[in-house]
Amino acid sequence: MRKLFDAIRNTGFRRGPDRVLGGIAGSLARSTGLNVWLIRLLVLASFLLPVLGLGAYLVAWVITPWQDGSIPVEQALGGRLEQ
């Protein structure tokens, strides 16, 4: 599992510091170069899709590292707490 979490960290994708909820839209906006509010609207629109929109957001939320590199699901599993 450690290799998986390290690979996720190495993508450079991090939750944005200017987050409204989970920081996923801010991170997507930064990585794509699009306006953060456009991404937020697209994420909200995806919630209209049965299970897929909210499910994908929740999966992204638990595997996307914070600015310090910590990953929520890794911490929940008792992994890497330092850094």
Secondary structure, DSSP 8 states (H G I E B T S, - for coil): -HHHHHHHHHT-----SS-SSSSHHHHHHHHHT--HHHHHHHHHHHTTSTTHHHHHHHHHHHHS--TTS--HHHHHTT-----
